[in-house]
Amino acid sequence: MDSVFLFPFKDHLGDLSGRNEFFFFFPSITVISNFLFFGFFLSSQTTLSLPYIRSKNPCTPQQISSAVFFLKKRGICSGYKIRSCLASSETKILKTKMERREKWVYDSSLDHKGRVPLRATTGVWKASLFIIAIEFSERLSYFGIATSLIIYLTKVMHQDLKTAAKNVNYWTGVTTIMPLLGGFLADAYLGRFTTVLASSIVYLLGLILLTMSRLVPNLRPCDSTTCLEPRKIHEVFFFLAIYLISIGTGGHKPSLESFGADQFDDDHSEERRKKMSFFNWWNFGLCSGLLLGVTVVVYVQDHVSWAVADIILTIVMASSLVVFCIGKPFYRYRKPPGSPLTPMVQVLVAAFAKRNLTSPSNPSQLFEVPKSQKTEGRLLWHTDKLKFLDKAAILEDKQSSGEKQQNPWRLATVTQVEEMKLIVNMIPIWLTTLPFGICVAQASTFFIKQGTTLDRKIGHSFVIPPASIYSLAAIGMIISVITYEKILVPFLRTATGNERGIKILQRIGIGMAFSVLTMVVAALVEKKRLTLVENDPTKGSSTMSVFWLAPQFLIIGFGDGFALVGLQEFFYDQVPDSMRSLGIALYLSVIGAANFISSWLITIVDCITEERGKSWFGKDLNSSRLDNFFWLLAAITAANLGVYVVLARRYAYKNVQGRAVVAVADCYKGDGVGAVEMA
């Protein structure tokens, strides 16, 4: 492909420094007329060199083919050959363009002063490290509270197992559902940096109240060391504090992760590859915070005091907030474009209004904004799924496209229609990942409660805090992420030709398979524990080592390394560009909704089994049948995995329009048909 069609109209000449792409758009007759002009004017020349032309849409291969066929038939190509021979001036222009793209970031982002960001001093890892640092401290605080919450509710506040498990699931559910609101506000109005900053302050306020509820004498559970029933004022302050942390997490979690991913330019090949690694290292930082939270912090809670642990968490969170603000000059920012939901509602309204129209057989007849007029986001290619929505982009005969363009409730662009299709196509995937989330929810409730009944001694004196056993899940996830990033991805890239190694949904599916195995192993271990209790009710399972729980924690950690990281990348990458904080919120809502479903499932199973004689959920673990509950979850998750595989195979990934480089053709080769190369 060494020959180039170039068209000499001055109206279409463009300054290469102002655009990311150069397009050639002429109907076939214009292509032919240009060739005729140059054919008669330059018939004695052997090569043709012209400046690059900028215009609205790429010339299609069919138009090029028609032009070449016409010229050959008229004998115009016989006397000369059109080849790509860039003169020195065009070469300098192209070189300048490439240098500018390498120096500046043209992806609609801004620096902290509202200017186009300088690539060398903003974004990528130099900015992401500040962001990962605050994520580390936030996860340290969150898991330091979350993993020991069921212990606090049962031992300090004296709630029974069933009530405590429900309270933990409700709190976790709210914590992971709130990001839907926080993500929407970040995308539509506040911007991601502002949302992270504001929500971190709310989070810090929650930690301060939590510390006060355990430190201030009148707010403590009770005056004595042995507390049979906590004060009501303590309950009020305690739950107010942890739900303030939920609200803070609601804005912090989706905005921070999407803000971190925004530091990488999708149109820059090197930065795009680094962005694929970002989610892996993001989770490495997350797991490192988790690991310290469930070991050091939990140890302080168990062996020193709850108040001292809260003071540590408050200081760490305040320090990380300062670090986050120090990184402000290095960040790349994006202006919030307004509600991302409005264009989707407009697509539905326009499609319904034109429901009686017939969709055109040729998608090129649908309305789209020329790329030269697209200032925010990227254009998407048309897909054949959900064709009813295509009617929103049909141009009606009654009015011109210009008149229709004034009313977005009557006419949508192809890109807006495709963005709506993306959301609709993601709903089945979201639903089929819920059983995986239910399995994950067991690790922070029943798995930890199992640990309280087992032998946790190491040596003669050291006793492992029950919540610290959760660290094995973090270790499993760290091993999984590093193995995937450093070993599997390089090998799979070579084997499959996919930049990611394997498709995102394949990665999620592998993690879901691990969750099935986790429930099977957990059921077998719990059955062994109950057998010991039955054989020796006096000693119970106190002779059984806590490390019997290690396999189920490690396996769920391996699954998290595949499924949770995959879900983060999937929901960030596949949502419309204007909804990326909401995309991360959708990922978190999988875990949140799963926690609510887990609570409802406990209630339903409790009622059904109690009616049949004995409930699977007793006052404590020894009077419960968690092994049966784990087998039920394994069966549900395995059946769901089969449905997920079918949906994943049919899923159509986001298809972003690339950059047209050149349209090429050679009059002397074959039929002279070139192609439009897409960057």
C-alpha positions in Angstrom: 0.0 0.0 0.0 2.4 2.7 -1.3 0.2 5.0 -3.3 -2.1 7.7 -2.0 -5.1 9.5 -3.4 -4.9 13.2 -2.6 -7.5 15.9 -3.6 -6.5 19.5 -4.3 -9.4 21.6 -3.1 -8.2 24.5 -1.0 -11.4 24.4 1.1 -10.3 21.0 2.4 -6.7 21.9 3.2 -6.1 21.8 6.9 -3.4 22.6 9.4 -2.2 19.3 10.6 -1.3 20.7 14.1 -5.0 21.1 15.0 -6.3 17.6 14.6 -5.7 14.1 15.8 -6.9 12.6 12.5 -6.8 13.4 8.8 -9.7 12.3 6.7 -10.6 12.2 3.1 -14.3 12.5 2.2 -15.5 12.9 -1.3 -18.4 11.2 -3.1 -17.3 9.0 -5.9 -18.0 11.7 -8.6 -15.8 14.2 -6.7 -13.0 11.6 -6.5 -13.3 11.0 -10.2 -13.4 14.8 -11.1 -10.2 15.4 -9.1 -8.5 12.6 -10.9 -9.6 13.9 -14.2 -8.3 17.3 -13.4 -4.9 16.1 -12.3 -4.8 13.5 -15.1 -5.0 16.1 -17.8 -3.0 18.7 -16.0 -0.1 16.4 -15.0 -0.3 13.6 -17.5 3.4 13.9 -18.2 4.5 13.5 -14.6 5.3 10.1 -13.1 4.5 10.9 -9.5 2.2 13.2 -7.6 2.9 14.8 -4.3 0.3 17.0 -2.5 -0.2 18.1 1.1 -2.4 16.0 3.4 -6.1 17.1 3.2 -8.3 17.4 6.2 -12.1 16.9 5.8 -15.1 15.5 7.6 -15.3 11.8 6.9 -13.1 9.0 5.5 -13.3 8.1 1.8 -14.6 4.6 1.6 -12.7 1.8 -0.2 -15.8 1.5 -2.5 -15.5 5.1 -3.6 -11.8 4.7 -4.2 -12.4 1.5 -6.3 -15.0 3.3 -8.4 -12.7 6.2 -9.1 -9.7 4.0 -10.1 -12.0 1.8 -12.3 -13.3 4.9 -14.0 -9.8 6.3 -14.7 -8.5 3.0 -16.0 -11.4 2.7 -18.3 -10.7 6.2 -19.7 -7.0 5.4 -20.1 -6.1 8.2 -17.7 -3.9 6.0 -15.5 -1.9 4.6 -18.4 0.3 7.7 -18.8 1.4 8.2 -15.2 1.4 6.6 -11.8 0.0 8.1 -8.7 2.3 7.3 -5.8 2.7 8.5 -2.2 5.7 10.8 -2.4 5.6 13.3 0.3 7.6 16.5 -0.4 9.9 17.9 2.2 7.2 20.5 3.3 4.6 17.8 3.9 7.1 15.6 5.7 7.9 18.5 8.0 4.2 19.1 8.7 3.7 15.5 9.5 6.8 15.4 11.7 5.6 18.6 13.5 2.2 17.0 14.1 3.7 13.8 15.5 6.0 15.9 17.8 3.1 17.9 19.1 1.1 14.8 19.8 4.1 13.4 21.6 4.5 16.6 23.6 0.9 17.5 24.4 -2.1 15.4 25.4 -5.1 15.9 23.1 -7.8 13.7 24.8 -10.0 16.5 26.1 -8.2 16.5 29.5 -6.7 19.7 31.1 -4.0 20.4 33.6 -4.5 22.0 37.0 -4.5 25.5 35.3 -7.1 24.6 32.7 -4.6 24.2 29.8 -3.8 21.3 27.5 -1.6 19.0 29.6 2.1 18.5 28.8 2.7 14.8 28.4 6.1 14.7 30.1 5.0 16.4 33.4 1.4 15.2 33.9 -0.5 11.9 34.1 0.7 8.3 33.8 2.5 6.8 36.8 3.8 10.0 38.2 0.2 11.0 38.9 -1.2 7.5 39.5 1.1 6.8 42.4 -0.5 9.7 44.4 -3.9 8.2 43.6 -2.9 4.7 44.5 -1.5 6.0 47.8 -4.8 7.4 48.9 -6.5 4.2 47.8 -4.1 2.2 49.9 -5.0 4.2 53.0 -8.7 4.1 52.3 -8.7 0.4 52.0 -6.6 0.1 55.1 -9.3 2.0 57.0 -12.2 0.2 55.3 -11.0 -3.4 55.8 -9.7 -2.5 59.3 -13.3 -1.7 60.1 -15.2 -4.2 57.9 -13.4 -7.4 58.7 -13.7 -7.0 62.4 -17.3 -5.5 62.3 -19.0 -8.9 62.9 -16.7 -9.5 65.8 -17.5 -6.1 67.4 -21.3 -6.6 66.9 -21.3 -10.0 68.5 -18.7 -9.5 71.3 -19.1 -5.8 72.3 -22.7 -5.1 71.2 -23.9 -8.7 71.9 -25.9 -9.2 68.8 -26.7 -12.8 67.8 -25.0 -14.3 64.7 -27.9 -13.9 62.4 -28.6 -10.2 63.3 -24.9 -9.4 63.2 -24.4 -11.0 59.7 -27.4 -9.0 58.4 -26.1 -5.7 59.8 -22.7 -6.4 58.2 -24.3 -7.2 54.9 -26.6 -4.1 55.0 -23.7 -1.8 55.8 -21.5 -3.4 53.1 -24.4 -3.2 50.7 -25.0 0.5 51.4 -21.2 1.2 51.1 -21.1 -0.4 47.7 -24.4 0.9 46.4 -23.7 4.6 47.3 -21.0 4.9 44.6 -23.9 4.9 42.0 -24.9 8.4 43.4 -21.3 9.5 43.9 -20.2 8.4 40.4 -23.2 10.2 38.8 -22.4 13.5 40.6 -18.7 13.1 39.6 -19.4 12.5 36.0 -22.2 15.0 35.6 -21.5 18.0 37.8 -18.6 18.0 40.3 -15.7 16.4 38.4 -13.7 13.5 39.8 -11.0 15.4 41.7 -13.5 17.5 43.5 -15.7 14.5 44.3 -12.7 12.6 45.7 -11.6 15.5 47.8 -15.1 16.2 49.3 -15.9 12.5 49.9 -12.5 12.0 51.6 -13.4 14.8 54.1 -16.7 13.1 54.8 -14.8 9.7 55.2 -12.4 11.4 57.6 -15.3 12.9 59.6 -16.8 9.4 60.0 -13.5 8.1 61.3 -13.3 10.9 63.8 -16.8 10.1 65.1 -16.0 6.4 65.3 -12.9 7.3 67.4 -15.0 9.5 69.7 -17.6 6.7 70.1 -14.9 4.5 71.6 -12.7 7.1 73.4 -15.1 9.7 74.9 -16.3 8.3 78.3 -20.0 9.2 77.8 -20.0 7.7 74.3 -18.3 4.4 75.1 -20.3 1.2 75.1 -20.2 1.1 78.9 -18.0 2.1 81.8 -16.7 -1.4 82.8 -14.6 -3.7 80.8 -17.3 -6.3 80.7 -20.3 -4.9 78.9 -23.6 -6.9 78.9 -25.5 -4.3 76.9 -24.1 -1.2 75.2 -25.4 2.3 75.8 -28.0 3.6 73.2 -25.9 6.7 72.6 -23.0 4.5 71.7 -25.1 2.6 69.2 -26.3 5.9 67.7 -22.8 7.3 67.3 -21.3 4.0 66.2 -23.8 3.5 63.4 -23.7 7.2 62.4 -20.0 7.0 62.1 -19.8 3.8 60.0 -22.6 5.1 57.7 -20.7 8.4 57.2 -17.8 6.2 56.1 -20.3 4.5 53.7 -21.2 7.9 52.2 -17.6 8.9 52.0 -16.8 5.7 50.2 -19.7 6.4 47.8 -18.0 9.4 46.3 -14.4 8.3 46.9 -14.3 4.8 45.4 -15.8 5.3 41.9 -14.3 8.8 41.4 -10.8 7.9 42.5 -10.4 4.8 40.4 -11.7 6.5 37.3 -9.6 9.6 38.0 -6.6 7.3 38.1 -7.5 5.7 34.8 -8.0 9.2 33.3 -4.2 9.8 33.7 -3.6 7.6 30.7 -4.2 8.7 27.1 -6.2 6.1 25.1 -5.0 7.5 21.8 -1.3 7.0 22.8 -0.2 3.4 22.2 2.3 3.4 25.1 0.0 5.0 27.6 -2.8 2.7 26.5 -0.7 -0.3 27.4 0.2 1.2 30.7 -3.5 1.8 31.4 -4.2 -1.9 31.1 -1.6 -2.5 33.8 -3.0 0.3 35.9 -6.0 -1.8 37.1 -3.7 -4.6 38.1 -1.4 -2.3 40.2 -4.4 -0.5 41.5 -5.6 -3.8 43.0 -2.0 -4.5 44.2 -2.1 -1.3 46.2 -5.7 -2.1 47.4 -4.6 -5.5 48.6 -1.6 -4.1 50.3 -3.9 -1.8 52.3 -6.3 -4.7 52.9 -3.4 -6.9 54.1 -2.2 -4.3 56.7 -5.8 -3.6 57.7 -6.6 -7.2 58.6 -3.3 -7.9 60.3 -1.8 -4.8 62.0 -5.0 -2.9 62.6 -7.0 -5.9 63.6 -4.1 -7.0 65.9 -4.3 -3.6 67.6 -8.0 -3.9 68.0 -7.7 -7.4 69.5 -4.7 -6.9 71.8 -4.5 -3.1 72.5 -7.9 -1.4 72.1 -10.5 -0.5 69.5 -9.9 3.3 70.2 -6.2 3.1 69.5 -6.9 1.3 66.2 -9.3 4.1 65.2 -6.8 6.8 66.1 -4.3 5.1 63.7 -6.8 4.9 60.9 -7.8 8.5 61.3 -4.2 9.7 61.2 -3.4 7.6 58.1 -6.5 8.8 56.3 -5.7 12.5 57.1 -2.1 12.0 56.0 -3.1 10.4 52.7 -5.5 13.3 52.0 -2.6 15.7 52.3 -0.5 13.5 49.9 -3.4 13.5 47.4 -3.5 17.3 47.4 0.2 17.5 46.9 -0.1 15.6 43.6 -2.5 18.2 42.2 0.0 19.7 39.7 0.6 16.3 38.2 -3.0 15.3 37.5 -4.9 15.4 34.3 -8.5 16.7 34.8 -11.7 16.4 32.8 -14.5 18.9 32.8 -17.9 17.3 33.8 -20.1 17.4 30.6 -23.5 17.3 32.4 -25.8 14.4 33.1 -24.7 11.4 31.0 -28.2 9.9 31.4 -29.9 12.7 29.4 -28.6 11.6 26.0 -29.8 8.0 26.7 -33.3 9.1 27.6 -33.3 11.2 24.4 -32.4 8.1 22.4 -35.3 6.1 23.9 -37.7 9.0 23.3 -36.5 9.5 19.7 -36.6 5.8 18.9 -40.2 5.5 20.3 -41.3 8.6 18.4 -40.1 7.1 15.1 -41.1 3.5 15.9 -43.2 3.3 12.7 -40.3 4.2 10.4 -38.3 1.6 8.6 -34.6 1.3 9.5 -32.4 1.9 6.4 -30.5 -1.1 5.2 -27.3 1.0 4.9 -26.1 2.3 8.3 -24.4 5.2 6.6 -27.8 6.7 6.1 -28.2 7.2 9.8 -27.3 10.5 11.3 -23.9 11.1 12.8 -22.0 14.2 13.8 -18.9 14.7 11.6 -15.7 13.9 13.5 -14.3 17.4 12.9 -17.2 18.7 15.0 -16.8 16.2 17.8 -15.1 18.0 20.6 -15.7 15.6 23.5 -15.5 11.8 23.6 -15.1 9.4 20.7 -17.3 8.2 17.9 -18.5 4.6 17.9 -19.1 2.4 14.9 -22.6 1.2 14.2 -23.6 -2.4 15.3 -26.4 -4.6 14.2 -27.8 -5.4 17.6 -30.9 -3.8 19.1 -31.9 -2.3 15.8 -35.0 -0.7 17.2 -32.8 1.9 18.8 -31.3 2.7 15.4 -34.6 4.5 14.6 -33.5 7.3 16.9 -30.8 8.2 14.3 -33.1 8.1 11.2 -33.3 11.4 9.3 -37.0 12.1 8.6 -38.0 13.4 5.2 -40.1 16.2 6.5 -37.2 18.3 7.8 -33.5 18.8 6.9 -30.8 17.3 9.1 -29.9 20.8 10.3 -33.4 21.4 11.6 -33.6 18.0 13.2 -30.3 18.6 14.9 -31.8 21.4 16.9 -34.1 18.9 18.7 -32.1 16.1 20.3 -35.4 14.5 21.5 -36.2 13.8 17.8 -32.9 12.9 16.4 -29.9 11.1 18.0 -26.5 10.4 16.6 -25.2 6.9 15.8 -22.7 7.3 18.7 -25.5 8.1 21.2 -27.5 5.1 20.0 -24.5 2.8 20.3 -23.8 4.2 23.9 -27.4 3.3 24.8 -26.8 -0.2 23.3 -23.7 -0.6 25.5 -25.7 0.0 28.7 -28.4 -2.3 27.6 -26.0 -5.1 26.7 -24.2 -4.7 30.0 -27.3 -5.4 32.1 -27.3 -9.2 31.6 -23.6 -9.3 32.4 -24.2 -7.3 35.6 -27.0 -9.7 36.7 -24.9 -12.8 36.1 -22.0 -11.6 38.2 -24.2 -11.2 41.3 -23.8 -14.8 42.5 -20.0 -14.3 42.4 -20.6 -11.3 44.7 -22.7 -13.4 47.1 -19.7 -15.8 47.4 -17.4 -12.9 48.1 -19.8 -11.6 50.8 -19.3 -14.9 52.8 -15.6 -14.2 53.3 -16.2 -11.1 55.5 -19.0 -12.7 57.5 -19.3 -16.5 58.0 -15.7 -17.3 57.0 -14.3 -15.0 59.7 -16.9 -16.2 62.2 -15.7 -19.8 61.5 -12.2 -18.6 62.5 -13.4 -17.7 66.0 -14.2 -21.3 66.8 -10.9 -22.8 65.7 -7.4 -23.0 67.2 -5.7 -19.7 66.3 -2.5 -20.2 68.3 1.0 -20.0 66.7 3.6 -21.3 69.1 2.8 -21.1 72.8 1.6 -17.5 73.2 0.7 -15.7 70.0 -3.0 -15.9 69.0 -4.1 -14.8 65.5 -7.0 -12.3 65.6 -10.0 -13.9 63.9 -10.3 -11.1 61.3 -6.6 -11.5 60.4 -7.3 -14.8 58.6 -8.9 -12.6 55.9 -5.3 -11.6 55.0 -5.0 -14.9 53.2 -7.6 -13.6 50.6 -5.5 -10.5 50.1 -2.4 -12.6 49.7 -4.2 -14.8 47.2 -5.3 -11.8 45.2 -1.8 -10.3 45.2 -0.3 -13.6 43.9 -3.1 -13.8 41.3 -2.6 -10.2 40.0 1.2 -10.4 39.8 1.1 -13.8 38.1 -1.4 -12.6 35.6 0.4 -9.3 34.9 4.0 -10.6 34.8 3.6 -14.2 33.4 0.2 -14.8 31.8 -0.3 -11.5 30.0 3.0 -11.5 28.0 2.5 -15.1 27.0 -1.2 -14.7 26.1 -0.5 -11.5 24.1 1.8 -13.5 21.9 -0.6 -16.5 21.7 -3.8 -14.6 21.1 -2.7 -11.3 19.6 -4.9 -9.5 22.1 -3.4 -6.5 23.9 -5.0 -7.7 27.2 -3.9 -11.3 26.7 -7.5 -12.6 27.0 -10.9 -10.8 26.7 -12.1 -9.1 29.8 -15.2 -11.3 30.1 -13.0 -14.4 29.9 -11.0 -13.1 32.8 -14.2 -12.5 34.8 -15.4 -16.0 34.0 -12.2 -17.6 35.3 -12.7 -15.7 38.6 -16.3 -16.9 38.8 -15.2 -20.5 38.4 -12.8 -20.0 41.4 -15.8 -18.8 43.4 -17.6 -22.1 42.8 -14.6 -24.0 44.0 -14.4 -21.8 47.1 -17.9 -22.7 48.2 -17.2 -26.4 47.7 -14.1 -26.3 49.8 -15.8 -24.1 52.5 -18.7 -26.7 52.7 -16.2 -29.6 53.1 -14.2 -27.7 55.8 -17.4 -26.7 57.7 -18.6 -30.3 57.6 -15.3 -31.5 59.1 -15.6 -28.8 61.9 -19.2 -29.8 62.7 -18.1 -33.5 62.9 -15.6 -32.6 65.5 -18.2 -30.7 67.5 -20.6 -33.6 67.3 -17.9 -36.1 68.4 -16.7 -34.0 71.3 -19.2 -31.2 72.3 -17.0 -30.1 75.2 -13.9 -29.2 73.2 -15.8 -28.6 70.1 -13.7 -27.5 67.1 -11.0 -25.8 69.3 -8.5 -28.6 68.4 -8.9 -27.9 64.7 -6.3 -25.4 63.3 -7.5 -22.2 61.8 -5.3 -22.9 58.8 -8.0 -25.3 57.6 -9.7 -22.1 56.4 -6.6 -21.1 54.4 -7.7 -22.9 51.1 -11.1 -21.2 50.9 -9.6 -17.8 51.6 -6.7 -18.3 49.1 -9.1 -19.6 46.4 -11.5 -16.7 46.8 -8.4 -14.4 46.6 -7.4 -16.0 43.4 -10.9 -15.5 42.1 -10.9 -11.9 43.1 -7.6 -11.3 41.2 -9.4 -12.4 38.0 -13.1 -11.5 38.5 -12.9 -8.2 40.6 -10.1 -6.7 38.5 -11.8 -7.8 35.3 -15.1 -6.3 36.5 -13.3 -3.0 37.2 -11.8 -2.9 33.8 -15.0 -4.1 32.1 -17.3 -1.5 33.6 -14.7 1.3 33.1 -13.9 0.4 29.5 -17.3 -0.5 28.2 -19.5 2.3 29.4 -19.7 5.6 27.4 -16.7 7.9 27.9 -18.9 10.4 29.8 -19.9 7.7 32.4 -16.7 6.3 33.6 -17.1 7.1 37.3 -20.6 5.5 37.0 -18.9 2.6 35.3 -16.8 1.9 38.4 -19.9 2.4 40.5 -21.6 -0.3 38.5 -18.8 -2.6 39.4 -19.1 -1.8 43.1 -22.8 -2.2 42.9 -22.3 -5.8 42.0 -20.8 -6.4 45.4 -23.3 -4.1 47.1 -26.4 -5.7 45.6 -24.8 -9.2 46.3 -24.6 -8.3 50.0 -28.2 -7.3 50.1 -29.2 -10.5 48.2 -27.0 -12.5 50.7 -28.9 -11.0 53.6 -32.3 -11.8 51.9 -31.1 -15.3 51.1 -30.2 -15.9 54.7 -33.7 -14.8 55.8 -35.4 -16.9 53.1 -33.4 -20.0 53.9 -33.8 -19.5 57.6 -37.6 -19.4 57.3 -37.8 -22.4 54.9 -35.5 -24.6 57.0 -37.1 -23.6 60.3 -40.5 -24.6 58.9 -39.0 -28.0 58.0 -37.7 -28.7 61.5 -34.4 -27.0 62.2 -33.0 -23.7 60.8 -29.6 -23.7 59.1 -28.8 -20.5 61.1 -28.8 -21.0 64.9 -27.7 -18.9 67.8 -24.0 -19.8 67.1 -22.0 -21.7 64.5 -22.2 -25.0 66.4 -26.0 -25.0 66.2 -26.0 -24.0 62.6 -25.6 -25.9 59.3 -23.4 -23.5 57.2 -22.1 -26.4 55.2 -25.5 -26.9 53.6 -25.7 -23.1 52.9 -22.3 -23.2 51.2 -23.4 -26.2 49.1 -26.5 -24.2 48.1 -24.3 -21.2 47.0 -22.0 -23.5 45.1 -24.9 -25.0 43.1 -26.4 -21.5 42.4 -23.0 -20.1 41.3 -22.2 -23.1 39.1 -25.6 -22.9 37.3 -25.2 -19.2 36.9 -21.7 -19.6 35.4 -23.2 -21.6 32.5 -25.6 -18.8 31.8 -22.7 -16.3 32.0 -20.6 -18.2 29.5 -23.4 -18.0 26.9 -23.9 -14.3 27.4 -20.2 -13.6 27.4 -19.8 -15.4 24.0 -22.5 -13.2 22.5 -21.4 -9.9 24.0 -20.3 -7.2 21.5 -17.5 -5.1 22.9 -17.4 -1.3 22.4 -16.2 -0.5 18.8 -14.5 2.9 18.8 -13.7 4.6 15.5 -10.0 4.9 14.9 -8.1 7.5 13.1 -8.0 7.3 9.3 -4.5 7.7 8.2 -4.5 7.5 4.4 -6.5 6.0 1.6 -4.1 4.3 -0.8 -4.3 2.9 -4.3 -1.9 2.0 -7.1 -3.1 2.2 -10.7 -0.7 -0.5 -11.8 -1.5 -3.1 -9.1 -4.5 -5.4 -9.5 -7.7 -3.5 -9.6 -6.0 -0.5 -7.9 -8.1 -0.7 -4.8 -6.4 0.4 -1.6 -7.9 0.6 1.9 -8.5 3.1 4.6 -6.0 2.4 7.3 -7.4 2.8 10.8 -5.0 3.8 13.6 
